[in-house]
Amino acid sequence: MVLKLYNTLTRKKETFKPIKDKYVGFYSCGPTVYWYQTIGNLRTYVFSDILKRVLVYDGFEVKHVMNVTDVGHLTSDADSGEDKMEKAATKEGKKASDIANFYLKIFKEDFKKLNIEEPHIWSKATEHVKEQIELVKKLEKKSYTYKTSDGIYFDTSKLKDYGKIALLNKENLKAGARIDIGEKKNKTDFALWKFSENPGERQQEWDSPWGVGFPGWHIECSAMSMKYLGEHFDIHTGGIDHIPVHHTNEIAQSEAATGKKFVNYWLHGAFLTFKGEKVSKSKGGLYTISELQELGYNPLEYRYMCLLTHYRSSLDFSLDNLNSAKNGYISLKNKIESIDDKTSGKDGDSYLKDFEKSINDDMNMPKALQALQALIKDEKVSGKSKREIIAKMDLVLGLDLLKKEKINVPSEIEKLAKERWEAKQKKDFKKADELRNKINKLGFVVNDKPDGWEIRKA
């Protein structure tokens, strides 16, 4: 199978060719663990999970690394403001490490709820300060750095192709600069190491050749990804908001330090939006997965909603849209559960081929779901073949399509189902239909079986 991926670096779809045959080095920008992750953040991780599942489905061995930012991410991308971790620790009156561990635990629980497979390596920034200092020293030795009163900065004017992934024009940026850049030489320069204003006051600070301080946000990802995947690796993912600053700076510092191409394929997921605006923690967000659960939604209904829109297109969120996805997911599960394994017929390999073609076309999941629906609908395909193919498709979809849900059926519903069954035995079909409708309105579905009936959630 030929896998094609849209590479942000080249702005086109390319045939995926790993550096090493059948092996993929894969890095994902992970969470800053100062607060709960919203469903907007989690959409990006659903997309990365689908990509990893497609790679594994296609027979690649994947080494997946995800950073955990637990220091150095300031409230402004312009290297100013408070450290988000320090700010959260002060607000909650706790240790920064305790804050990080608590929200990372919640994040991992969200992964489990959404059937997102964990990376092979969780890489905490605070546990890799040594590697970050070494990378800054390497840049210093190659004359890419300069010192200001608040830190060590990367001089972007030393790179001819700075901003290539974001299609930035440095001359236009300089001409259009109308902001105070302080001691920076260029508007686009960024911090590699920040000095503590008052050493001893911060919870998280380290000695360095330049003074007591902490690493810049961008240097963390470069140092950790290269430690585990090498100086040149295959895939780097994140949200589109990372393109103009974070990923631009990762590329700049990494390639300046090594003299090599940093990453071959950059993939970015589009925003979850609400009334046209990005859903984000900084704006208060909308919901966490736990909050959706409290409203009665299964997390996999949200995952299904994500798969209905291509990862590079904005996904507009509302409870109405989520309800539509919920109904679609429940209907899909009910159809699959009602498949009779004993029905004979042809195999459904053509639908599997359509599915595989779709997932390998830059992860076109809406089209892949169409192949699944067409398979279920085709009465000429045997029940056994349908189930076998659905199991293969679900290796990528991650929707627990063949998993039977355990539900608590209220006694009232059981009583109505029994009355309906008795009405059918007496051939009182009008009453049976009335009772079926009543059961449906109460949020359940009753289906007949040769020896009785079964009840499922509507």
C-alpha positions in Angstrom: 0.0 0.0 0.0 1.2 3.5 -0.9 0.7 6.0 1.9 0.4 9.6 0.9 0.6 12.4 3.5 0.2 16.2 3.3 3.5 17.7 4.3 3.2 21.2 5.7 6.8 21.8 4.8 6.2 21.5 1.1 2.4 22.3 1.1 1.6 19.2 -0.9 0.7 15.5 -0.6 3.7 13.3 -0.8 4.3 9.5 -0.9 5.6 8.5 2.5 9.1 7.0 2.4 10.8 6.4 5.8 14.5 7.0 6.4 14.9 3.4 7.4 12.9 0.6 5.7 9.7 -0.1 7.5 10.8 1.9 10.6 9.2 5.2 11.5 10.5 7.8 14.0 7.5 9.7 15.1 7.3 12.8 17.5 4.2 14.5 18.7 4.1 17.8 20.5 2.4 17.0 23.8 0.6 18.9 26.5 1.7 21.7 28.8 0.4 20.1 32.0 -0.8 23.1 34.0 -4.5 22.5 33.5 -7.1 20.1 32.0 -6.9 19.5 28.3 -10.0 20.5 26.4 -11.7 18.6 23.6 -10.0 21.1 21.3 -6.6 19.9 22.4 -7.6 16.3 22.2 -8.8 16.6 18.6 -5.1 16.9 17.7 -4.2 13.8 19.6 -7.0 11.8 17.9 -5.5 12.8 14.5 -2.0 11.7 15.6 -3.4 8.5 16.9 -5.1 7.7 13.6 -1.8 8.4 11.8 0.1 6.0 14.1 -2.6 3.4 13.6 -2.4 3.7 9.8 1.4 3.3 9.9 1.1 0.2 12.0 -1.7 -1.1 9.8 0.5 -0.7 6.8 3.2 -2.8 8.4 5.6 -0.1 9.8 7.4 -0.4 13.1 6.7 2.9 14.9 8.7 4.5 17.7 6.5 7.3 19.1 7.7 10.0 21.4 5.6 12.7 23.0 6.9 15.5 25.1 5.4 16.7 28.4 6.0 20.4 28.9 6.3 20.9 32.7 8.5 24.0 32.6 9.4 26.9 30.4 6.1 27.5 28.5 5.5 31.2 29.0 2.0 32.8 28.8 3.3 34.7 25.7 4.9 33.3 22.5 7.0 36.5 22.5 9.2 35.1 25.4 7.5 37.2 28.0 4.9 36.6 30.7 4.8 34.1 33.5 5.8 30.4 33.2 2.4 28.6 33.0 3.6 25.9 35.4 4.9 28.4 38.0 1.7 30.4 37.7 -0.5 27.3 38.2 1.6 26.2 41.2 1.1 29.6 42.9 -2.6 29.7 42.1 -3.2 26.2 43.6 -0.7 26.5 46.4 1.1 23.3 45.3 4.5 22.1 44.0 4.9 22.6 40.3 5.9 18.9 40.1 2.6 17.9 41.8 0.6 20.1 39.4 2.4 18.4 36.4 1.9 14.9 37.7 -1.8 15.5 38.5 -2.7 16.9 35.1 -0.6 14.4 33.2 -2.5 11.6 35.0 -5.8 13.2 33.8 -4.4 13.5 30.3 -3.5 9.8 30.2 -7.0 8.9 31.5 -8.5 11.0 28.6 -6.3 9.0 26.2 -7.7 5.8 27.5 -11.3 7.0 27.3 -10.8 8.1 23.7 -8.9 4.9 22.7 -5.8 6.9 21.9 -2.7 4.7 22.2 0.0 6.1 24.5 3.4 7.0 23.0 6.2 4.6 23.6 8.0 7.3 25.4 6.6 10.2 27.6 9.4 12.7 27.7 9.2 15.3 30.5 11.1 18.6 29.9 12.3 18.8 33.5 14.0 15.4 33.2 16.0 16.5 30.1 17.4 19.8 31.2 21.0 18.5 30.7 20.2 17.6 27.0 18.7 21.1 26.5 21.8 22.9 28.0 24.0 20.8 25.7 22.0 21.8 22.7 22.3 25.5 23.6 26.0 25.1 24.1 26.3 23.6 20.6 24.4 26.5 19.1 26.6 28.9 21.1 29.7 27.3 19.7 28.4 27.8 16.2 27.7 31.5 16.9 23.9 31.3 16.6 23.3 32.8 20.1 23.6 36.1 21.9 23.0 37.2 25.5 20.5 39.8 26.8 19.7 40.7 30.4 16.9 38.1 30.5 18.4 35.2 28.6 20.2 33.5 25.8 18.6 34.1 22.4 18.8 32.5 19.0 19.7 34.9 16.2 17.3 34.1 13.4 19.2 36.4 11.0 21.9 33.8 10.7 19.6 31.4 8.9 18.6 32.2 5.3 15.6 29.8 5.3 14.2 30.7 8.7 10.4 30.3 8.8 10.3 28.0 5.7 7.6 25.8 7.2 5.4 28.9 8.0 6.3 30.6 4.7 7.5 33.6 6.7 9.2 36.5 4.9 11.8 37.9 7.3 12.2 41.2 5.4 8.4 41.8 5.6 8.5 40.9 9.3 11.3 43.5 9.9 9.6 46.1 7.8 6.3 45.6 9.6 7.7 45.5 13.1 5.9 48.1 15.2 6.4 46.4 18.6 9.0 46.9 21.3 11.4 43.9 20.8 13.4 45.0 23.8 17.0 43.7 23.6 16.3 41.3 20.8 18.3 41.8 17.6 15.4 40.7 15.4 11.6 40.4 16.0 11.7 36.7 15.2 14.6 35.8 17.6 13.6 33.5 20.5 14.8 32.4 23.9 16.9 29.3 24.3 17.5 29.8 28.0 15.8 32.3 30.4 17.4 33.7 33.5 15.6 33.6 36.8 14.7 37.2 37.8 15.4 36.4 41.4 17.3 33.1 41.7 15.8 31.0 44.5 12.2 32.2 44.1 11.2 30.0 41.3 10.3 26.4 42.1 11.9 25.1 38.9 15.3 26.5 38.0 18.7 25.0 37.2 22.4 26.1 37.1 23.8 26.6 33.6 26.9 28.0 32.0 25.0 31.3 31.6 23.4 31.6 35.0 20.5 30.2 37.0 17.4 29.8 35.0 15.2 27.5 32.9 15.0 26.3 29.3 12.9 28.0 26.6 9.9 26.1 25.4 11.2 25.4 21.8 14.5 24.0 22.9 12.8 21.3 24.9 11.2 19.6 21.9 14.4 19.7 19.8 16.5 18.2 22.5 14.1 15.5 23.5 13.1 14.4 20.0 16.7 14.2 18.8 17.7 12.2 22.0 15.2 9.5 21.3 14.8 9.6 17.5 18.1 11.0 16.2 19.1 14.2 14.6 17.0 13.4 11.5 13.7 11.5 11.8 10.5 10.9 9.8 7.4 12.5 11.3 6.5 15.4 13.6 2.9 16.3 14.4 1.0 19.0 16.2 -1.8 21.6 15.9 -1.7 24.2 13.2 -1.1 26.9 15.9 2.4 25.5 16.3 3.4 26.2 12.7 4.4 29.9 12.8 6.3 30.0 16.1 7.0 26.7 17.9 7.7 24.4 14.9 9.4 27.2 13.0 11.8 27.7 15.9 12.3 23.9 16.4 13.4 23.6 12.8 15.7 26.6 13.0 17.6 25.6 16.2 17.8 21.9 15.3 19.1 22.4 11.8 21.5 25.1 12.9 22.9 22.8 15.6 23.3 19.7 13.4 23.7 21.0 9.9 21.1 18.3 8.9 17.5 18.3 7.8 15.5 17.9 11.1 12.2 16.2 10.0 11.0 14.9 6.7 7.2 15.1 7.2 5.4 17.7 9.2 1.7 17.1 9.8 -0.7 19.5 11.5 -4.3 19.1 12.7 -6.8 21.9 12.2 -8.7 23.6 15.0 -11.8 22.6 16.8 -14.0 25.7 16.5 -17.0 27.1 18.2 -19.0 29.7 16.3 -15.9 30.2 14.0 -13.4 30.7 16.8 -10.7 28.3 18.1 -11.6 26.3 21.2 -8.7 26.8 23.7 -7.8 26.7 27.3 -6.8 30.3 27.3 -10.3 31.3 26.4 -11.8 29.1 29.1 -12.3 26.3 26.6 -15.6 24.5 26.1 -15.5 21.1 27.6 -13.2 18.5 28.9 -13.9 14.8 28.2 -15.0 14.3 31.8 -17.5 17.2 31.4 -18.9 15.6 28.3 -19.3 12.4 30.2 -21.2 14.2 32.9 -23.6 15.4 30.2 -24.2 11.8 29.2 -21.8 11.4 26.2 -19.6 8.4 25.6 -16.0 9.7 24.8 -16.0 7.5 21.7 -18.9 9.5 20.4 -16.6 12.5 20.4 -13.8 10.4 18.7 -16.4 9.4 16.0 -17.3 13.1 15.6 -13.6 13.9 14.9 -13.4 11.2 12.3 -16.4 12.6 10.4 -14.2 15.6 9.3 -10.8 15.5 7.7 -8.0 16.4 10.1 -6.9 19.3 8.0 -10.3 20.9 8.0 -11.8 22.9 10.9 -14.4 21.0 12.9 -17.2 23.1 14.2 -18.3 22.0 17.7 -21.7 22.4 19.2 -23.8 20.1 21.4 -26.2 19.7 18.4 -23.3 18.5 16.2 -22.2 16.2 19.0 -25.7 14.8 19.3 -25.8 14.1 15.6 -22.4 12.2 16.0 -23.8 10.4 19.0 -26.8 9.2 17.1 -24.7 8.2 14.2 -22.3 6.2 16.4 -25.1 4.4 18.3 -26.8 3.6 15.0 -23.5 2.2 13.6 -23.0 0.1 16.7 -26.5 -1.2 16.6 -26.3 -2.2 12.9 -23.0 -4.0 13.6 -24.4 -5.8 16.6 -27.4 -7.0 14.6 -25.2 -8.7 11.9 -26.0 -12.4 11.7 -22.8 -14.4 11.5 -24.7 -17.3 10.0 -25.9 -15.5 6.9 -24.1 -16.7 3.8 -22.8 -14.6 0.9 -19.7 -13.2 -0.8 -16.7 -11.8 0.9 -16.4 -8.0 1.4 -12.8 -7.5 0.3 -13.7 -4.8 -2.1 -14.9 -2.6 0.8 -11.7 -3.3 2.7 -9.7 -2.2 -0.3 -11.8 1.0 -0.5 -11.2 1.6 3.2 -7.4 1.0 2.8 -7.3 3.4 -0.2 -9.0 6.1 1.9 -6.8 5.8 5.0 -3.7 5.9 2.8 -4.9 9.0 1.0 -3.7 11.4 3.7 -6.0 9.7 6.3 -9.3 10.5 4.6 -11.4 9.1 7.5 -14.8 10.5 6.3 -14.4 8.4 3.1 -13.1 5.4 5.1 -16.3 5.5 7.2 -18.3 5.5 4.0 -16.6 2.2 3.0 -17.6 0.8 6.4 -21.2 1.9 6.0 -21.4 0.5 2.5 -20.1 -2.8 3.8 -22.7 -3.0 6.5 -25.5 -2.2 4.1 -24.5 -4.8 1.5 -26.8 -7.7 2.1 -24.9 -9.9 -0.4 -21.8 -10.0 1.9 -21.8 -12.8 4.5 -22.1 -11.9 8.1 -18.8 -13.6 8.9 -16.9 -11.6 6.3 -18.5 -8.4 7.5 -17.4 -9.0 11.1 -13.9 -10.0 10.1 -13.5 -6.8 7.9 -15.0 -4.6 10.6 -12.4 -5.9 13.0 -9.6 -4.9 10.6 -11.1 -1.5 10.0 -11.4 -0.9 13.7 -7.7 -1.4 14.1 -7.5 2.1 12.5 -10.8 3.6 13.6 -10.4 2.7 17.3 -14.2 2.9 17.9 -14.7 -0.4 19.7 -17.2 -1.4 16.9 -17.5 -5.0 17.9 -17.4 -4.4 21.6 -20.8 -5.1 23.3 -21.9 -2.3 25.6 -22.9 -3.3 29.1 -26.1 -1.4 29.9 -28.3 -1.2 32.9 -31.9 -1.6 31.7 -34.5 -0.1 34.0 -37.2 -2.5 35.2 -39.8 -0.3 33.5 -38.1 -0.9 30.1 -37.9 -4.7 30.8 -41.6 -4.7 31.6 -42.5 -2.9 28.4 -40.3 -5.2 26.3 -42.0 -8.2 27.9 -45.5 -6.8 27.2 -44.5 -6.1 23.6 -43.2 -9.6 23.1 -46.5 -11.1 24.5 -48.5 -8.7 22.2 -46.5 -10.0 19.2 -47.2 -13.7 20.2 -50.9 -12.8 20.2 -50.4 -11.1 16.8 -51.5 -7.8 18.2 -49.0 -5.9 16.1 -50.6 -2.5 16.6 -50.0 -2.7 20.4 -46.5 -4.1 19.8 -45.6 -1.1 17.6 -47.0 1.3 20.2 -44.9 -0.3 22.9 -41.8 -0.2 20.7 -42.3 3.5 20.1 -42.7 4.0 23.9 -39.5 2.2 24.6 -37.7 4.3 21.9 -38.9 7.6 23.4 -37.4 6.4 26.8 -34.0 6.1 25.1 -33.8 2.4 24.4 -34.2 0.1 21.4 -35.7 -3.4 21.5 -34.8 -6.0 18.8 -36.4 -9.4 18.3 -34.4 -12.6 18.5 -35.6 -16.1 17.7 -36.0 -16.9 21.4 -37.0 -13.5 22.7 -35.7 -10.0 22.6 -32.7 -7.8 23.4 -32.6 -4.2 24.6 -29.9 -1.7 23.7 -29.4 2.1 24.2 -31.0 4.2 21.5 
